[in-house]
Amino acid sequence: MRAPVLNPVLRRELLERWRGRRAAVVLTVYLGVLGGLLLLARWLATSFLEQQAANGWTPITASGPVLGRFLLENLLAGVLGLVLFIAPGYAAAQLAGERERRTLGLLRITLLRPWNIVLGKLGAASAWSVLLVLVTAPLAATAFVLGGATLGDLLKGLLVVVVVAVSVAAMAIGISARTRRTTGAVVLTYGLVLVLVIGTLIAAFAEFAARDFSMPDAQRPVAMYANPFYALADASGASSRGAFMGGGMPSVLTPFAAALPNDLAFGGVDVMPAMDVAVGFAADGAPLVADGPGVFERNPVWPITLVVYVLFGFLGLLLATRSLGPRDGVRET
């Protein structure tokens, strides 16, 4: 049986981009920056928890799980932020760059179908983003050693980051196929990312204000379901308990977790994920432990967000494919 043939466009991109020293340097710098930020976060959190324990606010036995949960949430948020910063610019240059170099016409007159060209470009852009996500997984070992986090939280969080990265790359390729210059494609792509991250927050606040700042516990503004950090907060098991009830530390994902359906910050039921870690403290300082399944319930948000991003990505690929379809010659390339 013959082995499947690798997409020619993808093969060319991988050979050109990954065989040089630039890829190794970028990957090393990326891991160095992320590892440095993780060490800084751990030092700050450790100092804060030691001060709390000295003042009698937090039992020292609960510091490990609290620190582990804090590091995991910030690590995943940092990975998502770096991917959203790096991946769009690389993907936006895929087709616009070919057009500027006047090589897009050569691709279009080959035997490759438009879908093959678009999927090859998507694979090249996504492979780099997925690699950046996967190499950060070992950094989460610190959180597991300290406790307070589960393997499921990490896997679901990484799944959200990967799907968002690939979908944003697909949308960027769609934009790249419709623009003549790489600069314009990059600007429009980062504008789209800002809409998804910040624009959704503005739209959600507007919807919340239109409802007189009142919303049922199981319902949240529709625009939030398109926010990647909102989905990441749900997938990683983040909760607002640490910020509003004590016994924990607020992370980058805490404000997004506070907006989740039925979260404690909005007067809902307690929604901390069931795990054998301290989730609160009694009057005598003893940790309260959730030790059974089904103790806390929360309707999942992240699967809805992933479906939304997959649909957006498919529309981007469809736009790119139609842009590369048969025309009167190749004058526009």
TORLO-624170 format. One line per 10 residues: number of its first residue (from 1); their letters; for each residue y, x, z of C-alpha. Coordinates in Angstrom, 1 decimal. Layout:
<fises>
NUM) a) Y,X,Z ~ ...
</fises>
This chain:
<fises>
1) mrapvlnpvl) 0.0,0.0,0.0 ~ 3.4,1.4,-1.0 ~ 5.9,1.9,1.7 ~ 9.1,-0.3,1.4 ~ 11.9,1.4,-0.5 ~ 15.0,2.1,1.5 ~ 18.2,0.4,0.1 ~ 19.8,3.1,-2.2 ~ 23.3,2.3,-0.9 ~ 22.1,2.6,2.7
11) rrellerwrg) 20.2,5.8,2.0 ~ 23.3,7.4,0.4 ~ 25.6,6.4,3.2 ~ 23.2,7.7,5.9 ~ 22.8,11.0,4.1 ~ 26.5,11.5,3.6 ~ 27.6,10.4,7.1 ~ 24.8,11.6,9.4 ~ 23.8,15.0,8.0 ~ 27.1,16.7,8.8
21) rraavvltvy) 28.5,18.0,12.1 ~ 31.0,15.2,12.4 ~ 28.4,12.6,13.5 ~ 27.1,14.9,16.2 ~ 30.6,15.7,17.4 ~ 31.7,12.1,17.5 ~ 28.5,11.1,19.4 ~ 29.0,13.9,21.9 ~ 32.6,13.0,22.5 ~ 31.7,9.3,22.9
31) lgvlggllll) 29.0,10.0,25.5 ~ 31.3,12.4,27.3 ~ 34.1,9.9,27.5 ~ 31.8,7.1,28.6 ~ 30.0,9.3,31.2 ~ 33.4,10.5,32.5 ~ 34.6,6.9,32.9 ~ 31.4,6.0,34.7 ~ 31.7,8.8,37.1 ~ 35.3,7.9,37.8
41) arwlatsfle) 34.4,4.3,38.4 ~ 31.6,5.4,40.8 ~ 33.9,7.7,42.7 ~ 36.6,5.0,43.1 ~ 34.0,2.3,44.1 ~ 32.3,4.6,46.6 ~ 35.6,5.4,48.3 ~ 36.5,1.7,48.4 ~ 33.1,0.7,49.9 ~ 33.2,3.5,52.4
51) qqaangwtpi) 36.6,2.3,53.6 ~ 35.3,-1.3,53.8 ~ 32.3,-0.2,55.8 ~ 34.5,1.9,58.2 ~ 36.6,-1.2,58.8 ~ 33.5,-3.4,59.4 ~ 34.1,-5.6,56.3 ~ 31.0,-4.6,54.4 ~ 27.6,-3.5,55.9 ~ 26.7,-0.1,54.7
61) tasgpvlgrf) 23.2,-1.3,53.7 ~ 24.8,-3.5,51.1 ~ 26.9,-0.8,49.5 ~ 24.2,0.3,47.1 ~ 23.5,-3.0,45.4 ~ 27.2,-3.8,45.2 ~ 27.9,-0.4,43.7 ~ 25.0,-0.8,41.2 ~ 26.3,-4.2,40.0 ~ 29.8,-2.9,39.7
71) llenllagvl) 28.8,0.1,37.6 ~ 26.5,-2.0,35.3 ~ 29.2,-4.5,34.5 ~ 31.9,-1.9,33.9 ~ 29.5,0.2,31.8 ~ 28.6,-2.8,29.5 ~ 32.3,-3.8,29.2 ~ 33.2,-0.2,28.3 ~ 30.5,0.0,25.7 ~ 31.7,-3.3,24.1
81) glvlfiapgy) 35.3,-2.2,24.2 ~ 34.5,1.1,22.5 ~ 32.3,-0.5,19.9 ~ 35.1,-3.0,19.1 ~ 37.5,-0.1,18.7 ~ 35.3,2.2,16.6 ~ 33.1,-0.1,14.5 ~ 35.7,-2.3,12.7 ~ 37.6,0.7,11.2 ~ 34.4,2.2,9.9
91) aaaqlagere) 33.1,-1.0,8.4 ~ 36.5,-2.0,6.9 ~ 36.5,1.1,4.7 ~ 33.1,0.5,3.1 ~ 34.1,-1.5,0.0 ~ 37.9,-0.9,0.1 ~ 37.2,2.9,0.1 ~ 34.9,2.6,-2.9 ~ 37.6,0.6,-4.7 ~ 40.2,3.3,-3.9
101) rrtlgllrit) 38.0,6.1,-5.2 ~ 37.2,4.0,-8.3 ~ 33.5,4.1,-7.6 ~ 33.0,0.5,-6.9 ~ 32.7,-0.2,-10.6 ~ 29.8,2.3,-10.8 ~ 27.9,0.4,-8.1 ~ 28.5,-2.9,-9.8 ~ 27.1,-1.8,-13.2 ~ 23.9,-0.5,-11.6
111) llrpwnivlg) 20.7,-2.6,-11.3 ~ 21.5,-3.4,-7.7 ~ 22.4,-7.0,-7.0 ~ 25.6,-7.8,-5.1 ~ 23.5,-8.7,-2.0 ~ 21.8,-5.2,-2.1 ~ 25.2,-3.5,-2.2 ~ 26.6,-5.6,0.6 ~ 23.5,-5.3,2.8 ~ 23.4,-1.5,2.2
121) klgaasawsv) 27.1,-1.2,3.3 ~ 26.4,-3.4,6.3 ~ 23.4,-1.3,7.3 ~ 25.4,1.9,7.1 ~ 28.2,0.5,9.2 ~ 25.8,-1.3,11.7 ~ 23.5,1.7,12.1 ~ 26.3,3.8,13.6 ~ 27.4,1.0,16.0 ~ 23.8,0.3,17.1
131) llvlvtapla) 23.3,4.0,17.7 ~ 26.4,4.1,19.9 ~ 25.0,1.2,22.0 ~ 21.5,2.6,22.3 ~ 22.5,6.1,23.5 ~ 24.4,4.5,26.4 ~ 21.4,2.8,27.8 ~ 20.2,5.8,29.9 ~ 23.6,5.8,31.6 ~ 22.6,2.5,33.2
141) atafvlggat) 19.9,4.3,35.2 ~ 22.4,4.8,38.0 ~ 22.8,1.1,38.4 ~ 19.0,0.6,38.7 ~ 18.7,3.4,41.2 ~ 21.3,1.8,43.4 ~ 20.0,-1.7,43.0 ~ 22.0,-4.9,42.4 ~ 21.0,-5.1,38.7 ~ 17.9,-6.0,36.8
151) lgdllkgllv) 16.5,-4.8,33.5 ~ 17.0,-8.3,32.1 ~ 20.8,-8.1,32.8 ~ 20.9,-4.8,30.9 ~ 18.8,-6.0,27.9 ~ 20.8,-9.2,27.5 ~ 24.1,-7.4,27.8 ~ 23.0,-4.8,25.2 ~ 21.8,-7.6,22.9 ~ 25.2,-9.3,23.1
161) vvvvavsvaa) 27.0,-6.0,22.3 ~ 24.7,-5.2,19.3 ~ 25.0,-8.7,17.8 ~ 28.8,-8.7,18.2 ~ 29.0,-5.2,16.7 ~ 26.9,-6.2,13.6 ~ 28.7,-9.5,13.2 ~ 32.1,-7.9,13.4 ~ 31.0,-5.3,10.9 ~ 29.9,-8.0,8.5
171) maigisartr) 33.2,-9.8,8.9 ~ 35.0,-6.4,8.2 ~ 33.0,-5.9,5.0 ~ 34.0,-9.4,3.9 ~ 37.7,-8.4,4.4 ~ 37.1,-5.0,2.8 ~ 35.7,-6.7,-0.3 ~ 38.9,-8.8,-0.8 ~ 41.5,-6.0,-0.2 ~ 42.5,-3.2,-2.6
181) rttgavvlty) 43.5,-0.6,0.0 ~ 41.6,0.8,3.0 ~ 44.7,0.6,5.1 ~ 45.1,-3.1,4.5 ~ 41.4,-3.7,5.2 ~ 41.5,-1.8,8.5 ~ 44.7,-3.5,9.7 ~ 43.3,-7.0,8.9 ~ 40.0,-6.2,10.6 ~ 41.6,-5.0,13.8
191) glvlvlvigt) 43.9,-8.1,13.6 ~ 40.7,-10.2,13.6 ~ 39.3,-8.3,16.6 ~ 42.5,-9.0,18.5 ~ 42.2,-12.7,17.6 ~ 38.6,-12.8,18.9 ~ 39.5,-10.9,22.2 ~ 43.1,-11.9,23.0 ~ 43.7,-14.9,20.7 ~ 40.8,-16.8,22.2
201) liaafaefaa) 42.3,-16.3,25.7 ~ 45.6,-17.7,24.6 ~ 43.9,-20.6,22.9 ~ 41.8,-21.3,25.9 ~ 44.9,-21.2,28.2 ~ 46.6,-23.7,25.8 ~ 43.6,-26.0,25.9 ~ 43.4,-25.7,29.7 ~ 47.1,-26.5,30.0 ~ 46.8,-29.5,27.7
211) rdfsmpdaqr) 44.2,-30.9,30.1 ~ 46.7,-30.6,33.0 ~ 44.9,-27.5,34.3 ~ 41.9,-29.6,35.2 ~ 38.4,-29.3,33.6 ~ 34.9,-30.3,34.7 ~ 32.7,-27.6,36.3 ~ 30.2,-27.7,33.4 ~ 32.9,-27.6,30.7 ~ 35.2,-24.7,29.6
221) pvamyanpfy) 37.7,-24.3,26.8 ~ 36.0,-24.2,23.4 ~ 37.9,-21.0,22.3 ~ 36.2,-19.0,25.1 ~ 32.9,-19.3,23.3 ~ 34.2,-17.0,20.6 ~ 35.3,-14.3,23.1 ~ 32.7,-11.4,23.3 ~ 33.6,-10.4,26.9 ~ 33.0,-14.0,28.0
231) aladasgass) 29.5,-13.9,26.6 ~ 28.9,-10.5,28.0 ~ 29.9,-11.6,31.5 ~ 27.3,-14.4,31.3 ~ 24.5,-12.3,29.8 ~ 24.9,-9.5,32.4 ~ 24.8,-11.9,35.3 ~ 28.4,-11.3,36.4 ~ 29.9,-13.6,39.0 ~ 33.3,-14.1,40.7
241) rgafmgggmp) 31.7,-14.0,44.2 ~ 32.7,-10.3,44.7 ~ 36.3,-11.1,44.0 ~ 36.7,-14.5,45.8 ~ 34.1,-14.5,48.6 ~ 33.9,-10.9,49.7 ~ 30.8,-8.7,49.9 ~ 31.3,-7.3,46.4 ~ 33.7,-5.6,44.0 ~ 35.5,-7.2,41.1
251) svltpfaaal) 34.8,-5.5,37.7 ~ 36.3,-5.8,34.3 ~ 34.0,-8.8,33.6 ~ 34.9,-10.7,36.8 ~ 37.9,-12.6,35.3 ~ 35.6,-13.7,32.5 ~ 32.9,-14.6,34.9 ~ 35.3,-16.8,36.9 ~ 35.8,-18.9,33.7 ~ 32.1,-19.5,33.3
261) pndlafggvd) 30.8,-23.1,33.7 ~ 30.1,-24.1,37.3 ~ 31.4,-20.7,38.6 ~ 32.4,-20.4,42.2 ~ 36.1,-19.7,41.4 ~ 36.5,-23.2,39.9 ~ 34.9,-25.0,42.8 ~ 31.5,-25.2,41.2 ~ 28.1,-24.3,42.8 ~ 27.1,-20.8,43.6
271) vmpamdvavg) 25.8,-19.2,40.4 ~ 24.8,-15.7,41.3 ~ 21.6,-14.8,39.5 ~ 18.4,-14.9,41.7 ~ 17.5,-11.4,42.8 ~ 16.5,-9.6,46.0 ~ 19.9,-8.2,46.7 ~ 22.7,-9.0,49.1 ~ 25.0,-11.7,47.7 ~ 27.1,-12.5,50.7
281) faadgaplva) 27.4,-11.8,54.4 ~ 26.9,-14.0,57.5 ~ 29.3,-14.1,60.4 ~ 27.4,-11.4,62.2 ~ 27.6,-9.1,59.2 ~ 24.0,-9.6,58.1 ~ 23.5,-9.7,54.4 ~ 22.6,-13.0,52.9 ~ 19.8,-12.5,50.3 ~ 18.8,-14.7,47.4
291) dgpgvfernp) 15.0,-14.3,47.4 ~ 13.6,-17.0,45.3 ~ 13.7,-18.2,41.7 ~ 15.7,-21.2,40.9 ~ 18.1,-20.8,43.8 ~ 21.2,-20.6,41.5 ~ 21.6,-22.4,38.2 ~ 24.1,-21.9,35.4 ~ 24.0,-23.2,31.8 ~ 23.8,-20.1,29.6
301) vwpitlvvyv) 26.9,-19.4,27.5 ~ 25.9,-16.2,25.6 ~ 23.4,-17.8,23.2 ~ 26.1,-20.1,21.9 ~ 28.5,-17.2,21.4 ~ 25.8,-15.2,19.5 ~ 25.2,-18.1,17.2 ~ 29.0,-18.3,16.5 ~ 29.2,-14.6,15.7 ~ 26.1,-14.7,13.5
311) lfgflgllla) 27.7,-17.6,11.5 ~ 31.0,-15.6,11.2 ~ 29.1,-12.6,10.0 ~ 27.1,-14.6,7.4 ~ 30.4,-16.0,6.1 ~ 31.8,-12.4,5.8 ~ 28.7,-11.3,3.9 ~ 28.9,-14.3,1.6 ~ 32.6,-13.6,0.9 ~ 31.7,-10.0,0.1
321) trslgprdgv) 28.8,-11.0,-2.2 ~ 30.9,-13.4,-4.1 ~ 33.6,-10.8,-4.6 ~ 31.1,-8.4,-6.1 ~ 29.5,-11.1,-8.3 ~ 29.7,-11.2,-12.1 ~ 33.2,-11.2,-13.6 ~ 34.9,-10.4,-16.8 ~ 34.2,-6.7,-16.8 ~ 35.0,-4.4,-13.9
331) ret) 38.8,-4.2,-14.3 ~ 39.5,-5.2,-10.6 ~ 37.4,-2.3,-9.2
</fises>
